[in-house]
Amino acid sequence: MEASPKIDLDAVQEAILTIPEIIKVHHVHVWMIDENHIMLDAHINVKISCNIAQLDELYDKVDKLLNDKFNITHVTLQAEGSRGLDDSLID
C-alpha cells in the first residue's frame, strides 16, 4: 500500500542542488510503494544546454545521490530550462 515516507524535502532539495548543473528543484512528489521502495518525481532546472547523453549522466548523478543519502530507489526527473523557475518545491 502506498504511503508518505518520513523524508525531509528541504534536505532532498539541498542535496540535489549540490550538483552544479542544477539550479532549482520544484514540483516534487515522494511516496512509498512498500517499506523498501521510495519513489521521487521532480522537475529540475538546469543551467546548461545539453544533449540527451548529458541529461542521462545528470539523471544518473541525481539517482545515485538520492539512493545513497535518502534510500530513494526510483527517481523520475523532468529537466527544464527557465520553465518552472517561479514554482514551489511542492505543488
Rosetta constraint file for C-alpha pairs under 8 A:
AtomPair CA 1 CA 33 HARMONIC 5.96 0.50
AtomPair CA 1 CA 34 HARMONIC 6.24 0.50
AtomPair CA 2 CA 31 HARMONIC 6.71 0.50
AtomPair CA 2 CA 32 HARMONIC 5.29 0.50
AtomPair CA 2 CA 33 HARMONIC 4.47 0.50
AtomPair CA 2 CA 34 HARMONIC 6.43 0.50
AtomPair CA 3 CA 31 HARMONIC 5.77 0.50
AtomPair CA 3 CA 32 HARMONIC 5.15 0.50
AtomPair CA 3 CA 33 HARMONIC 6.76 0.50
AtomPair CA 3 CA 34 HARMONIC 7.76 0.50
AtomPair CA 4 CA 30 HARMONIC 6.91 0.50
AtomPair CA 4 CA 31 HARMONIC 4.81 0.50
AtomPair CA 4 CA 32 HARMONIC 5.96 0.50
AtomPair CA 5 CA 30 HARMONIC 7.24 0.50
AtomPair CA 5 CA 31 HARMONIC 5.88 0.50
AtomPair CA 5 CA 32 HARMONIC 5.98 0.50
AtomPair CA 5 CA 38 HARMONIC 7.23 0.50
AtomPair CA 7 CA 12 HARMONIC 7.85 0.50
AtomPair CA 7 CA 70 HARMONIC 7.55 0.50
AtomPair CA 8 CA 12 HARMONIC 6.43 0.50
AtomPair CA 9 CA 13 HARMONIC 6.09 0.50
AtomPair CA 10 CA 14 HARMONIC 6.09 0.50
AtomPair CA 11 CA 15 HARMONIC 6.10 0.50
AtomPair CA 12 CA 16 HARMONIC 6.23 0.50
AtomPair CA 12 CA 66 HARMONIC 7.50 0.50
AtomPair CA 12 CA 70 HARMONIC 7.79 0.50
AtomPair CA 13 CA 17 HARMONIC 6.15 0.50
AtomPair CA 13 CA 25 HARMONIC 6.31 0.50
AtomPair CA 14 CA 18 HARMONIC 6.63 0.50
AtomPair CA 15 CA 19 HARMONIC 7.70 0.50
AtomPair CA 15 CA 65 HARMONIC 7.62 0.50
AtomPair CA 15 CA 66 HARMONIC 7.90 0.50
AtomPair CA 16 CA 22 HARMONIC 7.35 0.50
AtomPair CA 16 CA 25 HARMONIC 7.61 0.50
AtomPair CA 16 CA 62 HARMONIC 6.56 0.50
AtomPair CA 16 CA 65 HARMONIC 7.65 0.50
AtomPair CA 16 CA 66 HARMONIC 7.90 0.50
AtomPair CA 17 CA 22 HARMONIC 5.81 0.50
AtomPair CA 17 CA 23 HARMONIC 6.36 0.50
AtomPair CA 17 CA 24 HARMONIC 6.91 0.50
AtomPair CA 17 CA 25 HARMONIC 7.60 0.50
AtomPair CA 18 CA 22 HARMONIC 7.83 0.50
AtomPair CA 19 CA 61 HARMONIC 7.97 0.50
AtomPair CA 19 CA 62 HARMONIC 7.92 0.50
AtomPair CA 21 CA 46 HARMONIC 5.50 0.50
AtomPair CA 21 CA 47 HARMONIC 5.62 0.50
AtomPair CA 21 CA 48 HARMONIC 6.46 0.50
AtomPair CA 21 CA 58 HARMONIC 7.94 0.50
AtomPair CA 22 CA 44 HARMONIC 6.57 0.50
AtomPair CA 22 CA 45 HARMONIC 5.80 0.50
AtomPair CA 22 CA 46 HARMONIC 4.54 0.50
AtomPair CA 22 CA 47 HARMONIC 6.26 0.50
AtomPair CA 23 CA 44 HARMONIC 7.46 0.50
AtomPair CA 23 CA 45 HARMONIC 5.60 0.50
AtomPair CA 23 CA 46 HARMONIC 5.78 0.50
AtomPair CA 23 CA 47 HARMONIC 6.35 0.50
AtomPair CA 24 CA 44 HARMONIC 5.66 0.50
AtomPair CA 24 CA 45 HARMONIC 5.05 0.50
AtomPair CA 24 CA 46 HARMONIC 7.41 0.50
AtomPair CA 24 CA 85 HARMONIC 6.86 0.50
AtomPair CA 25 CA 42 HARMONIC 6.93 0.50
AtomPair CA 25 CA 43 HARMONIC 5.87 0.50
AtomPair CA 25 CA 44 HARMONIC 4.62 0.50
AtomPair CA 25 CA 45 HARMONIC 6.50 0.50
AtomPair CA 25 CA 89 HARMONIC 6.27 0.50
AtomPair CA 26 CA 42 HARMONIC 6.14 0.50
AtomPair CA 26 CA 43 HARMONIC 5.31 0.50
AtomPair CA 26 CA 44 HARMONIC 6.40 0.50
AtomPair CA 26 CA 84 HARMONIC 7.27 0.50
AtomPair CA 26 CA 87 HARMONIC 6.16 0.50
AtomPair CA 26 CA 88 HARMONIC 5.51 0.50
AtomPair CA 26 CA 89 HARMONIC 4.07 0.50
AtomPair CA 26 CA 90 HARMONIC 6.28 0.50
AtomPair CA 26 CA 91 HARMONIC 7.82 0.50
AtomPair CA 27 CA 41 HARMONIC 7.82 0.50
AtomPair CA 27 CA 42 HARMONIC 5.36 0.50
AtomPair CA 27 CA 43 HARMONIC 5.74 0.50
AtomPair CA 27 CA 87 HARMONIC 7.27 0.50
AtomPair CA 27 CA 88 HARMONIC 6.62 0.50
AtomPair CA 27 CA 89 HARMONIC 5.46 0.50
AtomPair CA 27 CA 90 HARMONIC 4.97 0.50
AtomPair CA 27 CA 91 HARMONIC 5.23 0.50
AtomPair CA 28 CA 40 HARMONIC 7.10 0.50
AtomPair CA 28 CA 41 HARMONIC 5.71 0.50
AtomPair CA 28 CA 42 HARMONIC 4.33 0.50
AtomPair CA 28 CA 43 HARMONIC 6.88 0.50
AtomPair CA 28 CA 89 HARMONIC 5.88 0.50
AtomPair CA 28 CA 90 HARMONIC 5.15 0.50
AtomPair CA 28 CA 91 HARMONIC 7.11 0.50
AtomPair CA 29 CA 40 HARMONIC 5.69 0.50
AtomPair CA 29 CA 41 HARMONIC 5.14 0.50
AtomPair CA 29 CA 42 HARMONIC 6.39 0.50
AtomPair CA 29 CA 90 HARMONIC 7.01 0.50
AtomPair CA 30 CA 38 HARMONIC 7.09 0.50
AtomPair CA 30 CA 39 HARMONIC 5.57 0.50
AtomPair CA 30 CA 40 HARMONIC 4.51 0.50
AtomPair CA 30 CA 41 HARMONIC 6.51 0.50
AtomPair CA 31 CA 38 HARMONIC 5.78 0.50
AtomPair CA 31 CA 39 HARMONIC 5.36 0.50
AtomPair CA 31 CA 40 HARMONIC 6.76 0.50
AtomPair CA 32 CA 36 HARMONIC 7.78 0.50
AtomPair CA 32 CA 37 HARMONIC 5.66 0.50
AtomPair CA 32 CA 38 HARMONIC 4.39 0.50
AtomPair CA 32 CA 39 HARMONIC 5.98 0.50
AtomPair CA 33 CA 37 HARMONIC 5.76 0.50
AtomPair CA 33 CA 38 HARMONIC 6.57 0.50
AtomPair CA 33 CA 39 HARMONIC 7.52 0.50
AtomPair CA 34 CA 38 HARMONIC 7.60 0.50
AtomPair CA 37 CA 72 HARMONIC 6.92 0.50
AtomPair CA 37 CA 73 HARMONIC 5.70 0.50
AtomPair CA 37 CA 74 HARMONIC 7.42 0.50
AtomPair CA 38 CA 71 HARMONIC 7.06 0.50
AtomPair CA 38 CA 72 HARMONIC 4.79 0.50
AtomPair CA 38 CA 73 HARMONIC 5.51 0.50
AtomPair CA 38 CA 74 HARMONIC 6.54 0.50
AtomPair CA 39 CA 72 HARMONIC 5.96 0.50
AtomPair CA 39 CA 73 HARMONIC 6.18 0.50
AtomPair CA 39 CA 74 HARMONIC 4.78 0.50
AtomPair CA 39 CA 75 HARMONIC 5.96 0.50
AtomPair CA 40 CA 72 HARMONIC 6.98 0.50
AtomPair CA 40 CA 74 HARMONIC 6.31 0.50
AtomPair CA 40 CA 75 HARMONIC 4.86 0.50
AtomPair CA 40 CA 76 HARMONIC 6.26 0.50
AtomPair CA 41 CA 75 HARMONIC 5.93 0.50
AtomPair CA 41 CA 76 HARMONIC 4.75 0.50
AtomPair CA 41 CA 77 HARMONIC 5.89 0.50
AtomPair CA 42 CA 76 HARMONIC 6.56 0.50
AtomPair CA 42 CA 77 HARMONIC 5.13 0.50
AtomPair CA 42 CA 78 HARMONIC 6.41 0.50
AtomPair CA 43 CA 77 HARMONIC 5.58 0.50
AtomPair CA 43 CA 78 HARMONIC 4.60 0.50
AtomPair CA 43 CA 79 HARMONIC 5.91 0.50
AtomPair CA 43 CA 80 HARMONIC 7.06 0.50
AtomPair CA 44 CA 77 HARMONIC 6.88 0.50
AtomPair CA 44 CA 78 HARMONIC 6.13 0.50
AtomPair CA 44 CA 79 HARMONIC 4.98 0.50
AtomPair CA 44 CA 80 HARMONIC 6.04 0.50
AtomPair CA 45 CA 79 HARMONIC 5.79 0.50
AtomPair CA 45 CA 80 HARMONIC 4.71 0.50
AtomPair CA 45 CA 81 HARMONIC 5.35 0.50
AtomPair CA 45 CA 82 HARMONIC 6.68 0.50
AtomPair CA 45 CA 83 HARMONIC 7.58 0.50
AtomPair CA 45 CA 84 HARMONIC 7.58 0.50
AtomPair CA 45 CA 85 HARMONIC 7.15 0.50
AtomPair CA 46 CA 79 HARMONIC 6.54 0.50
AtomPair CA 46 CA 80 HARMONIC 6.21 0.50
AtomPair CA 46 CA 81 HARMONIC 5.73 0.50
AtomPair CA 47 CA 81 HARMONIC 6.83 0.50
AtomPair CA 50 CA 54 HARMONIC 5.81 0.50
AtomPair CA 50 CA 55 HARMONIC 6.61 0.50
AtomPair CA 51 CA 55 HARMONIC 6.31 0.50
AtomPair CA 52 CA 56 HARMONIC 6.13 0.50
AtomPair CA 53 CA 57 HARMONIC 6.40 0.50
AtomPair CA 54 CA 58 HARMONIC 6.27 0.50
AtomPair CA 55 CA 59 HARMONIC 6.05 0.50
AtomPair CA 55 CA 79 HARMONIC 7.87 0.50
AtomPair CA 56 CA 60 HARMONIC 6.14 0.50
AtomPair CA 57 CA 61 HARMONIC 6.34 0.50
AtomPair CA 58 CA 62 HARMONIC 6.43 0.50
AtomPair CA 59 CA 63 HARMONIC 6.09 0.50
AtomPair CA 59 CA 77 HARMONIC 7.10 0.50
AtomPair CA 60 CA 64 HARMONIC 6.12 0.50
AtomPair CA 61 CA 65 HARMONIC 6.11 0.50
AtomPair CA 62 CA 66 HARMONIC 6.05 0.50
AtomPair CA 63 CA 67 HARMONIC 6.07 0.50
AtomPair CA 63 CA 72 HARMONIC 7.99 0.50
AtomPair CA 63 CA 73 HARMONIC 7.85 0.50
AtomPair CA 63 CA 74 HARMONIC 7.48 0.50
AtomPair CA 63 CA 75 HARMONIC 6.04 0.50
AtomPair CA 64 CA 68 HARMONIC 5.95 0.50
AtomPair CA 65 CA 69 HARMONIC 5.94 0.50
AtomPair CA 66 CA 70 HARMONIC 5.33 0.50
AtomPair CA 66 CA 71 HARMONIC 6.42 0.50
AtomPair CA 66 CA 72 HARMONIC 5.51 0.50
AtomPair CA 66 CA 73 HARMONIC 7.81 0.50
AtomPair CA 67 CA 71 HARMONIC 4.29 0.50
AtomPair CA 67 CA 72 HARMONIC 4.59 0.50
AtomPair CA 67 CA 73 HARMONIC 5.63 0.50
AtomPair CA 68 CA 72 HARMONIC 7.86 0.50
AtomPair CA 80 CA 84 HARMONIC 7.57 0.50
AtomPair CA 87 CA 91 HARMONIC 7.84 0.50
